[in-house]
């Protein structure tokens, strides 16, 4: 059986990256859909409820937000970040990119393929 067909086989290192972004709950589904439809992210998971605290305009703010977990290949990160920044309702959106130490090989292959399909 090839490694790509073995669901337990890990791709190490992997070219996948995890882009994180907090956003208002009302915007989360739209942002996820835009990123996936543009094929800059293979999958966007929305964690629906969290609280963020931060300084803004000299005041400590508290906002209920959602967290986007965006899975994308390294070579699509810049396009994903640019689209997210353009579509995000915040003036200064949180856009963090994390390396992924390993990923299930079939998932990694699927994620790369889904960001390569002709539009």
KOLKOLMAR-770301 format. One line per 5 residues: number of its first residue (from 1); their letters; for each residue x, y, z of N, C-alpha, C, O, CB. Coordinates in steps of 0.02 Angstrom, whole numbers, always signed. Glycine has a CB too. Layout:
N
NUM> A> X Y Z X Y Z X Y Z X Y Z X Y Z; ...
//
This chain:
119
1> XXXXX> +42 -59 +0 +0 +0 +0 +45 +62 +0 +93 +65 +38 -48 +0 +61; +29 +110 -42 +69 +171 -43 +56 +214 +18 +3 +209 +50 +55 +212 -107; +104 +255 +35 +97 +297 +94 +37 +344 +88 +4 +357 +137 +162 +338 +105; +23 +369 +28 -33 +415 +18 -99 +381 +33 -147 +414 +54 -33 +443 -52; -105 +316 +22 -167 +280 +35 -172 +254 +107 -225 +230 +126 -174 +224 -12
6> XXXXX> -119 +257 +145 -119 +235 +214 -140 +293 +259 -101 +340 +268 -49 +207 +235; -201 +291 +288 -225 +348 +328 -183 +362 +390 -187 +416 +417 -295 +336 +348; -143 +314 +412 -101 +324 +471 -32 +350 +454 +5 +372 +498 -94 +259 +509; -13 +349 +390 +53 +372 +369 +58 +448 +377 +13 +485 +355 +69 +351 +296; +111 +471 +407 +121 +543 +416 +171 +570 +366 +221 +539 +351 +144 +558 +487
11> XXXXX> +155 +628 +341 +201 +664 +297 +242 +710 +342 +216 +757 +372 +163 +704 +241; +307 +696 +346 +352 +735 +388 +415 +750 +349 +448 +702 +330 +368 +698 +454; +435 +810 +337 +396 +870 +352 +339 +876 +301 +339 +843 +250 +440 +933 +352; +293 +919 +316 +237 +932 +270 +240 +1003 +245 +265 +1048 +280 +169 +917 +304; +215 +1014 +186 +213 +1082 +159 +151 +1120 +183 +142 +1178 +165 +215 +1080 +84
16> XXXXX> +108 +1087 +222 +48 +1121 +245 +64 +1172 +299 +111 +1165 +338 -2 +1070 +272; +23 +1224 +300 +27 +1276 +351 -43 +1286 +381 -93 +1271 +350 +55 +1342 +322; -44 +1312 +442 -106 +1327 +476 -109 +1403 +485 -69 +1432 +521 -112 +1290 +545; -157 +1433 +452 -167 +1505 +458 -223 +1515 +509 -277 +1485 +502 -184 +1538 +388; -212 +1556 +559 -261 +1569 +611 -285 +1641 +605 -245 +1686 +591 -233 +1557 +682
21> XXXXX> -350 +1652 +615 -376 +1720 +615 -439 +1723 +658 -485 +1683 +649 -390 +1744 +544; -441 +1771 +703 -502 +1782 +741 -544 +1833 +703 -518 +1875 +667 -487 +1807 +814; -610 +1827 +711 -656 +1871 +675 -722 +1873 +712 -736 +1830 +754 -665 +1848 +602; -764 +1922 +696 -831 +1922 +724 -869 +1859 +702 -862 +1837 +645 -870 +1986 +704; -908 +1831 +746 -945 +1770 +730 -988 +1779 +667 -995 +1733 +627 -990 +1749 +789
26> XXXXX> -1016 +1838 +659 -1059 +1851 +601 -1021 +1848 +535 -1052 +1840 +482 -1092 +1919 +609; -955 +1856 +536 -915 +1855 +475 -881 +1788 +461 -857 +1777 +406 -862 +1908 +479; -880 +1744 +510 -840 +1682 +505 -859 +1638 +446 -815 +1617 +408 -847 +1643 +569; -922 +1623 +437 -942 +1578 +383 -927 +1609 +315 -904 +1573 +270 -1017 +1562 +389; -939 +1674 +307 -925 +1707 +244 -850 +1704 +228 -830 +1689 +172 -950 +1780 +245
31> XXXXX> -808 +1720 +278 -736 +1718 +267 -712 +1648 +249 -671 +1639 +203 -699 +1744 +329; -737 +1598 +284 -719 +1529 +270 -738 +1510 +198 -698 +1480 +162 -753 +1480 +320; -798 +1528 +179 -823 +1512 +112 -780 +1546 +58 -763 +1515 +8 -897 +1533 +105; -764 +1610 +67 -724 +1647 +19 -655 +1614 +10 -632 +1607 -47 -716 +1720 +42; -623 +1595 +64 -556 +1565 +61 -557 +1497 +25 -513 +1482 -14 -528 +1557 +131
36> XXXXX> -609 +1457 +39 -613 +1391 +8 -634 +1397 -65 -606 +1364 -108 -663 +1346 +47; -683 +1440 -79 -705 +1448 -149 -649 +1474 -193 -645 +1455 -252 -764 +1496 -152; -606 +1517 -167 -549 +1543 -206 -493 +1492 -211 -444 +1503 -248 -523 +1607 -174; -499 +1437 -175 -450 +1383 -175 -381 +1405 -149 -330 +1377 -169 -443 +1354 -244; -381 +1454 -105 -319 +1473 -72 -310 +1434 -7 -256 +1431 +21 -317 +1548 -58
41> XXXXX> -365 +1404 +16 -363 +1358 +74 -403 +1296 +55 -456 +1300 +23 -393 +1393 +139; -378 +1239 +76 -413 +1177 +61 -473 +1168 +108 -524 +1142 +88 -366 +1116 +68; -465 +1191 +169 -516 +1182 +220 -510 +1238 +271 -455 +1258 +290 -511 +1113 +255; -566 +1264 +292 -567 +1313 +347 -617 +1288 +399 -677 +1281 +385 -587 +1385 +321; -591 +1275 +458 -634 +1255 +514 -649 +1317 +555 -604 +1358 +567 -600 +1198 +558
46> XXXXX> -710 +1323 +577 -731 +1381 +617 -744 +1357 +688 -789 +1317 +701 -793 +1416 +587; -704 +1383 +735 -718 +1372 +806 -763 +1429 +827 -743 +1487 +827 -651 +1369 +850; -825 +1413 +845 -877 +1464 +848 -877 +1513 +906 -906 +1567 +900 -940 +1431 +847; -847 +1498 +962 -855 +1543 +1017 -793 +1548 +1060 -770 +1499 +1090 -913 +1522 +1060; -766 +1608 +1062 -709 +1623 +1106 -713 +1696 +1126 -750 +1735 +1096 -641 +1607 +1072
51> XXXXX> -676 +1715 +1176 -673 +1784 +1199 -602 +1809 +1189 -554 +1775 +1208 -696 +1790 +1273; -596 +1868 +1160 -530 +1899 +1151 -528 +1964 +1190 -577 +2002 +1193 -516 +1912 +1075; -471 +1976 +1221 -458 +2039 +1256 -395 +2069 +1227 -345 +2034 +1216 -452 +2029 +1333; -397 +2134 +1214 -341 +2168 +1183 -349 +2243 +1193 -403 +2268 +1207 -336 +2150 +1107; -293 +2279 +1185 -295 +2353 +1186 -314 +2378 +1117 -287 +2355 +1067 -226 +2382 +1208
56> XXXXX> -359 +2425 +1114 -376 +2459 +1052 -398 +2530 +1070 -441 +2540 +1112 -432 +2421 +1012; -368 +2579 +1038 -382 +2649 +1052 -374 +2666 +1126 -412 +2704 +1154 -452 +2667 +1029; -323 +2636 +1157 -307 +2652 +1227 -351 +2620 +1279 -347 +2637 +1338 -309 +2724 +1235; -395 +2575 +1258 -442 +2543 +1304 -437 +2468 +1296 -429 +2442 +1240 -515 +2568 +1290; -442 +2431 +1352 -443 +2359 +1348 -513 +2338 +1324 -564 +2354 +1355 -426 +2326 +1417
61> XXXXX> -514 +2303 +1268 -576 +2281 +1237 -590 +2208 +1254 -545 +2170 +1271 -573 +2291 +1160; -654 +2190 +1250 -675 +2120 +1257 -724 +2106 +1201 -775 +2139 +1195 -707 +2106 +1328; -708 +2056 +1160 -753 +2038 +1104 -765 +1964 +1102 -720 +1923 +1114 -723 +2061 +1038; -827 +1946 +1087 -844 +1877 +1072 -826 +1867 +998 -847 +1905 +955 -920 +1861 +1086; -788 +1815 +984 -764 +1804 +916 -766 +1730 +899 -779 +1687 +942 -693 +1831 +908
66> XXXXX> -753 +1716 +836 -742 +1648 +811 -669 +1645 +790 -638 +1696 +776 -791 +1629 +752; -643 +1584 +786 -574 +1573 +764 -576 +1531 +700 -607 +1478 +698 -532 +1539 +818; -542 +1556 +648 -536 +1519 +586 -471 +1480 +587 -418 +1508 +600 -538 +1567 +525; -475 +1415 +573 -417 +1371 +565 -413 +1354 +491 -450 +1312 +466 -422 +1305 +610; -367 +1386 +457 -363 +1381 +384 -304 +1337 +365 -247 +1352 +382 -357 +1451 +351
71> XXXXX> -317 +1282 +330 -265 +1236 +309 -248 +1249 +236 -291 +1248 +192 -286 +1162 +319; -183 +1262 +224 -162 +1280 +156 -89 +1261 +146 -50 +1260 +194 -172 +1354 +143; -69 +1246 +84 +2 +1233 +70 +43 +1296 +77 +17 +1352 +70 +11 +1203 -1; +107 +1289 +91 +151 +1346 +102 +150 +1394 +43 +153 +1455 +52 +223 +1322 +113; +145 +1368 -18 +147 +1412 -76 +81 +1449 -89 +77 +1489 -136 +165 +1373 -137
76> XXXXX> +31 +1437 -48 -33 +1473 -53 -45 +1520 +6 -96 +1555 +8 -91 +1423 -58; +2 +1522 +53 -6 +1562 +114 -14 +1637 +97 -59 +1669 +123 +53 +1552 +161; +30 +1663 +55 +26 +1734 +39 -41 +1752 +7 -70 +1803 +24 +83 +1754 -7; -64 +1712 -39 -128 +1725 -72 -186 +1720 -21 -232 +1760 -22 -140 +1676 -130; -182 +1670 +23 -234 +1662 +74 -235 +1722 +122 -288 +1748 +138 -224 +1597 +114
81> XXXXX> -176 +1743 +144 -171 +1800 +190 -196 +1864 +157 -230 +1904 +188 -99 +1809 +214; -178 +1874 +93 -200 +1935 +58 -276 +1936 +50 -307 +1988 +61 -166 +1939 -11; -305 +1880 +31 -378 +1877 +23 -412 +1886 +90 -462 +1922 +95 -399 +1811 -9; -387 +1853 +141 -416 +1860 +208 -413 +1933 +231 -463 +1959 +256 -380 +1815 +258; -357 +1966 +222 -350 +2036 +242 -399 +2081 +204 -429 +2126 +233 -278 +2060 +231
86> XXXXX> -408 +2067 +140 -453 +2108 +98 -526 +2099 +118 -565 +2146 +114 -443 +2090 +25; -544 +2038 +138 -614 +2022 +154 -632 +2031 +228 -691 +2033 +245 -629 +1952 +133; -582 +2036 +271 -593 +2038 +343 -623 +2104 +364 -604 +2157 +338 -526 +2026 +380; -671 +2104 +411 -702 +2166 +432 -659 +2209 +479 -674 +2268 +488 -767 +2151 +466; -607 +2182 +508 -565 +2221 +554 -514 +2263 +516 -491 +2243 +462 -529 +2174 +603
91> XXXXX> -498 +2321 +543 -446 +2364 +516 -378 +2330 +519 -338 +2334 +473 -445 +2431 +553; -365 +2296 +575 -303 +2260 +585 -320 +2187 +602 -322 +2168 +661 -260 +2293 +642; -332 +2146 +551 -351 +2076 +565 -292 +2036 +592 -234 +2046 +572 -378 +2043 +502; -308 +1990 +636 -258 +1942 +660 -248 +1890 +605 -295 +1855 +586 -280 +1909 +728; -187 +1885 +580 -170 +1834 +532 -104 +1804 +554 -51 +1836 +548 -165 +1863 +458
96> XXXXX> -106 +1743 +579 -48 +1708 +603 -38 +1645 +562 -87 +1611 +545 -55 +1690 +679; +23 +1629 +545 +37 +1569 +505 +84 +1525 +545 +138 +1546 +566 +68 +1587 +436; +64 +1463 +555 +103 +1414 +593 +124 +1356 +548 +86 +1334 +506 +63 +1388 +653; +186 +1332 +558 +207 +1272 +522 +172 +1211 +554 +154 +1213 +613 +284 +1263 +524; +162 +1160 +515 +133 +1098 +539 +189 +1047 +539 +219 +1034 +487 +71 +1074 +496
101> XXXXX> +203 +1017 +596 +259 +970 +602 +249 +907 +560 +296 +881 +531 +270 +951 +675; +188 +883 +558 +172 +823 +520 +97 +824 +505 +58 +855 +541 +192 +758 +558; +79 +789 +452 +8 +783 +434 -4 +714 +405 +42 +684 +375 -13 +839 +383; -64 +689 +413 -81 +625 +381 -69 +633 +306 -95 +680 +276 -156 +604 +396; -31 +588 +277 -12 +594 +207 -72 +600 +160 -70 +642 +114 +30 +534 +187
106> XXXXX> -125 +561 +169 -183 +569 +124 -215 +638 +131 -237 +667 +81 -234 +515 +138; -218 +664 +192 -247 +731 +202 -203 +783 +169 -229 +828 +136 -255 +745 +278; -137 +779 +179 -92 +828 +150 -97 +828 +73 -99 +881 +42 -19 +813 +171; -100 +768 +44 -107 +763 -29 -173 +793 -52 -175 +829 -103 -102 +689 -52; -227 +779 -16 -293 +807 -33 -291 +884 -28 -316 +918 -73 -347 +779 +15
111> XXXXX> -262 +910 +26 -260 +983 +36 -222 +1018 -19 -244 +1070 -44 -228 +999 +104; -166 +990 -40 -128 +1019 -95 -168 +1016 -159 -173 +1065 -195 -59 +983 -103; -197 +958 -173 -236 +950 -235 -295 +999 -238 -311 +1025 -292 -262 +878 -241; -328 +1011 -183 -387 +1054 -182 -370 +1127 -193 -413 +1167 -211 -424 +1046 -116; -307 +1146 -183 -287 +1215 -196 -256 +1222 -265 -231 +1275 -284 -237 +1239 -143
116> XXXX> -257 +1167 -304 -228 +1167 -372 -282 +1159 -426 -266 +1165 -485 -177 +1112 -378; -343 +1144 -408 -396 +1131 -457 -410 +1196 -495 -414 +1250 -467 -461 +1105 -422; -418 +1189 -560 -432 +1247 -602 -495 +1282 -580 -545 +1250 -561 -438 +1226 -677; -493 +1348 -582 -551 +1388 -560 -599 +1397 -616 -651 +1430 -608 -529 +1455 -534
//
